[in-house]
Amino acid sequence: MDIATTRVEMEALLRGLGIGAGTHLVMHSSFRSVGHFEGGPENFCRMLCELVTPEGLVMMPGLVRYPADGQEFTYNPLTTPTNTGILPETFRKMPGVQRSLDPTHSFCAWGKNAGDFLREHHRLPTMHARSPLGLLERAGGYCLLLGVPRSTTFMHVVETACGAQCLGSRTERYPAVLPDGRRVTLRAWGWRDGKCRALRHEEIFGYMRDKHALQERQLRNGPLLYFRLSDYREAYSRLLLAPEGGCAGCPVRPRQVSQNIATDWDSERDCLMPSEAFTE
């Protein structure tokens, strides 16, 4: 049987990392890593929100099970389940939590000005600088990895900024049902059809460790990592922009599926072009 982790223990651990009133963070998680947590996932989510207070911000991924080629899929931000574990799925249903309208890679947020971080997501490339994670970095945000040391979704914001050609820019479309019942079409990115040769986690975190930009703890059943998003950007950009082993000359491109459509994003002007997509 897993050893129980009390709320008091976990709160003390997170406070020791510097998490408290006004902290802005995104958390990726495996709830199993904390062992048996008293009160379950709902109590954990409440604890985290109470820790940062309404002056802070908690964000979690609302990513869905990525649709296969030709798979029928309709996104509804109120009912479509997440595919990122029990904590995000519990979090998205909590009072006061809002969810963005990117159909495959949404984010959920609670706290100060949460809606401002999410509002534009469906009008942008999925991991644009003004996407939820991009705005979180601008706000001095942090990332908390709870038992999932390789699940830093912010990596894709860095890849987009570095001009990676392996991620589609609003090149897949999906039907959606809005909270007010309207049926619309939304755009998403296209996931890369191959492995990123620059995404070397050990080197990224090793660089951050050497810079004293990474805090690490051991939970009951896994590691905990905590760092500022801007520090992760510095560490990963070095690999993406390297003349050897980086994006330059990499042949990997976005997947080709029946959901593909020509992009409606003008990359030179950094703005939308007219299309069928919902952009209100």
C-alpha positions as CSV (number, residue, x, y, z in Angstrom):
1,M,0.0,0.0,0.0
2,D,1.2,3.5,-0.8
3,I,2.4,5.6,2.1
4,A,0.0,8.4,2.8
5,T,1.0,12.0,2.0
6,T,-0.9,14.5,4.1
7,R,-2.0,17.9,2.9
8,V,0.2,19.5,5.6
9,E,3.3,17.7,4.2
10,M,2.6,18.6,0.6
11,E,1.8,22.2,1.5
12,A,5.1,22.5,3.4
13,L,7.0,21.0,0.5
14,L,5.5,23.4,-2.0
15,R,6.0,26.4,0.3
16,G,9.6,25.3,0.6
17,L,10.0,25.7,-3.2
18,G,8.7,29.3,-2.9
19,I,5.1,28.7,-4.0
20,G,2.8,31.0,-2.2
21,A,0.4,33.9,-2.5
22,G,0.6,35.5,-5.9
23,T,2.6,32.6,-7.6
24,H,1.8,32.0,-11.2
25,L,2.4,28.4,-12.3
26,V,1.5,25.6,-14.7
27,M,1.5,22.1,-13.3
28,H,2.0,18.8,-15.2
29,S,1.4,15.8,-13.0
30,S,1.2,12.1,-12.2
31,F,-1.0,11.9,-9.1
32,R,0.5,8.5,-8.4
33,S,3.8,10.2,-7.6
34,V,2.6,11.6,-4.3
35,G,1.4,8.2,-3.0
36,H,-2.0,8.2,-1.2
37,F,-3.0,11.8,-0.8
38,E,-5.6,12.5,1.9
39,G,-8.8,13.8,0.3
40,G,-7.8,12.7,-3.2
41,P,-7.3,14.8,-6.3
42,E,-10.0,17.4,-5.5
43,N,-8.3,18.2,-2.2
44,F,-4.9,18.5,-3.9
45,C,-6.3,20.9,-6.4
46,R,-8.0,23.0,-3.7
47,M,-4.8,23.0,-1.7
48,L,-2.8,24.3,-4.6
49,C,-5.3,27.1,-5.4
50,E,-5.5,28.1,-1.7
51,L,-1.7,28.2,-1.6
52,V,-1.3,30.6,-4.5
53,T,-4.5,32.5,-3.3
54,P,-6.8,34.4,-5.8
55,E,-3.9,36.8,-6.4
56,G,-1.9,34.0,-8.1
57,L,-2.7,31.7,-11.0
58,V,-2.9,27.9,-11.4
59,M,-2.8,26.5,-14.9
60,M,-3.1,22.9,-16.0
61,P,-3.1,21.3,-19.5
62,G,-6.5,20.5,-21.0
63,L,-5.0,18.4,-23.8
64,V,-7.2,15.8,-25.3
65,R,-6.5,12.4,-26.7
66,Y,-5.0,13.5,-30.1
67,P,-7.4,12.6,-32.9
68,A,-6.1,10.0,-35.3
69,D,-6.2,10.4,-39.1
70,G,-9.9,10.8,-40.0
71,Q,-11.2,10.2,-36.5
72,E,-14.4,12.0,-35.8
73,F,-13.9,14.4,-32.9
74,T,-15.9,17.5,-31.7
75,Y,-14.4,19.7,-29.0
76,N,-16.6,21.0,-26.2
77,P,-14.6,23.0,-23.6
78,L,-17.3,22.2,-21.0
79,T,-17.4,18.4,-21.5
80,T,-14.5,17.1,-23.5
81,P,-12.2,15.2,-21.0
82,T,-8.6,15.9,-20.7
83,N,-6.0,13.2,-21.4
84,T,-3.3,14.4,-19.0
85,G,-4.2,12.7,-15.7
86,I,-6.6,12.8,-12.9
87,L,-5.5,16.2,-11.5
88,P,-6.1,18.2,-14.6
89,E,-9.4,16.4,-15.2
90,T,-10.5,17.2,-11.7
91,F,-9.2,20.7,-11.9
92,R,-11.1,21.6,-15.1
93,K,-14.5,20.8,-13.4
94,M,-13.8,23.0,-10.3
95,P,-15.8,26.2,-9.8
96,G,-14.0,29.2,-11.2
97,V,-11.8,27.3,-13.6
98,Q,-11.8,28.4,-17.2
99,R,-10.7,26.6,-20.3
100,S,-9.3,27.9,-23.6
101,L,-10.8,27.0,-27.0
102,D,-7.8,25.4,-28.8
103,P,-9.5,22.1,-29.8
104,T,-6.6,19.7,-29.1
105,H,-4.2,21.5,-26.8
106,S,-6.4,23.7,-24.5
107,F,-5.3,25.0,-21.1
108,C,-7.4,25.4,-17.9
109,A,-6.7,28.2,-15.5
110,W,-7.9,29.6,-12.1
111,G,-6.9,32.7,-10.3
112,K,-6.2,36.4,-11.0
113,N,-7.1,37.4,-14.6
114,A,-7.3,33.8,-15.6
115,G,-9.5,34.6,-18.6
116,D,-6.9,37.0,-20.0
117,F,-4.4,34.1,-20.3
118,L,-6.9,32.0,-22.2
119,R,-9.0,34.4,-24.3
120,E,-7.0,34.6,-27.5
121,H,-5.9,31.0,-27.7
122,H,-8.2,29.9,-30.5
123,R,-7.1,32.9,-32.6
124,L,-3.4,32.0,-32.5
125,P,-1.1,29.2,-33.4
126,T,-1.3,26.7,-30.6
127,M,2.0,27.5,-29.0
128,H,2.3,31.2,-30.0
129,A,4.0,33.8,-27.7
130,R,0.5,35.0,-26.8
131,S,-0.8,31.5,-26.1
132,P,-1.6,30.7,-22.4
133,L,1.9,29.4,-21.8
134,G,3.5,32.2,-23.6
135,L,1.6,34.8,-21.5
136,L,2.4,32.8,-18.4
137,E,6.1,33.2,-19.1
138,R,5.7,36.9,-19.6
139,A,4.0,37.1,-16.2
140,G,7.1,35.6,-14.6
141,G,5.5,32.1,-14.4
142,Y,6.9,28.9,-13.2
143,C,6.4,25.2,-14.1
144,L,5.8,22.5,-11.5
145,L,6.5,18.9,-12.7
146,L,4.9,16.4,-10.3
147,G,6.3,13.0,-11.1
148,V,6.5,13.7,-14.9
149,P,10.0,15.1,-15.6
150,R,9.6,14.9,-19.4
151,S,6.2,16.6,-19.7
152,T,7.1,20.3,-20.1
153,T,4.5,21.5,-22.7
154,F,6.2,24.9,-22.6
155,M,8.9,23.2,-24.7
156,H,6.6,23.8,-27.7
157,V,6.4,27.5,-27.1
158,V,10.2,27.6,-27.3
159,E,10.2,25.5,-30.5
160,T,7.7,27.8,-32.1
161,A,9.7,30.9,-31.2
162,C,12.8,29.2,-32.7
163,G,11.1,28.6,-36.0
164,A,10.8,24.8,-35.8
165,Q,9.3,23.5,-39.0
166,C,8.0,20.3,-37.4
167,L,4.9,21.8,-35.9
168,G,2.0,22.9,-38.0
169,S,0.6,26.4,-37.6
170,R,-3.2,26.2,-37.5
171,T,-3.1,23.4,-40.1
172,E,-5.7,21.1,-38.7
173,R,-9.4,21.9,-38.2
174,Y,-12.1,20.4,-36.0
175,P,-15.8,21.0,-35.2
176,A,-16.6,22.4,-31.8
177,V,-19.5,23.3,-29.6
178,L,-19.1,26.5,-27.7
179,P,-20.4,27.0,-24.1
180,D,-23.3,29.0,-25.5
181,G,-24.3,26.1,-27.8
182,R,-23.1,27.5,-31.1
183,R,-21.4,25.0,-33.5
184,V,-18.2,26.3,-35.0
185,T,-15.0,25.3,-36.6
186,L,-11.7,25.7,-34.7
187,R,-8.1,25.4,-35.8
188,A,-5.2,23.5,-34.1
189,W,-1.6,22.8,-34.9
190,G,-0.3,19.7,-36.6
191,W,1.9,17.4,-34.5
192,R,5.3,16.5,-35.8
193,D,5.6,13.2,-37.7
194,G,8.9,12.2,-36.2
195,K,11.2,12.7,-33.2
196,C,12.7,16.0,-32.2
197,R,16.5,15.6,-32.2
198,A,17.1,18.7,-30.1
199,L,14.8,17.7,-27.3
200,R,17.4,16.2,-25.0
201,H,15.9,16.5,-21.5
202,E,19.0,15.5,-19.6
203,E,21.0,18.4,-21.3
204,I,18.2,20.9,-20.7
205,F,17.9,20.2,-17.0
206,G,21.6,19.7,-16.6
207,Y,22.2,23.2,-18.0
208,M,19.5,24.6,-15.6
209,R,21.0,22.7,-12.7
210,D,24.4,24.2,-13.4
211,K,22.8,27.7,-13.5
212,H,21.0,27.0,-10.1
213,A,17.8,27.5,-12.0
214,L,16.2,24.2,-11.1
215,Q,14.7,23.0,-7.8
216,E,14.3,19.2,-7.3
217,R,12.7,17.1,-4.6
218,Q,11.8,13.4,-4.3
219,L,8.2,12.5,-3.8
220,R,6.8,9.2,-2.6
221,N,6.9,7.6,-6.1
222,G,8.6,10.1,-8.3
223,P,10.6,13.3,-8.7
224,L,9.4,16.9,-8.4
225,L,10.9,19.7,-10.5
226,Y,10.2,23.4,-10.2
227,F,11.6,26.1,-12.4
228,R,10.9,29.5,-14.0
229,L,9.6,29.2,-17.6
230,S,12.1,31.8,-18.9
231,D,15.0,29.7,-17.5
232,Y,13.7,26.7,-19.4
233,R,13.5,28.8,-22.6
234,E,17.2,29.7,-22.2
235,A,18.3,26.1,-21.7
236,Y,16.2,24.6,-24.6
237,S,16.8,27.4,-27.1
238,R,20.5,26.6,-27.1
239,L,19.8,23.2,-28.4
240,L,17.2,24.2,-31.0
241,L,19.4,26.9,-32.4
242,A,22.6,24.9,-32.4
243,P,24.1,24.5,-35.9
244,E,24.5,20.7,-35.2
245,G,21.6,18.7,-33.9
246,G,19.2,21.6,-33.8
247,C,16.3,22.7,-36.1
248,A,18.5,23.8,-39.0
249,G,18.4,21.0,-41.6
250,C,16.0,18.8,-39.6
251,P,13.7,16.9,-42.1
252,V,10.8,16.3,-39.6
253,R,7.6,18.0,-40.6
254,P,4.0,18.0,-39.3
255,R,1.9,14.9,-39.7
256,Q,-0.3,14.5,-42.9
257,V,-3.9,13.6,-42.0
258,S,-7.3,14.1,-43.5
259,Q,-7.9,17.0,-41.0
260,N,-5.1,19.0,-42.6
261,I,-5.9,22.3,-44.2
262,A,-3.8,25.2,-45.5
263,T,-2.8,27.5,-42.7
264,D,-4.7,30.7,-42.0
265,W,-1.8,32.3,-40.2
266,D,0.4,34.9,-41.9
267,S,3.8,34.2,-40.2
268,E,5.5,37.3,-41.7
269,R,2.9,39.7,-40.4
270,D,2.2,37.5,-37.3
271,C,-1.6,37.7,-37.8
272,L,-4.6,35.8,-38.9
273,M,-5.8,35.6,-42.5
274,P,-9.6,35.2,-43.3
275,S,-10.8,31.6,-43.0
276,E,-13.7,29.5,-41.9
277,A,-12.4,29.3,-38.4
278,F,-14.2,30.8,-35.4
279,T,-12.2,33.8,-34.2
280,E,-14.6,35.9,-32.1
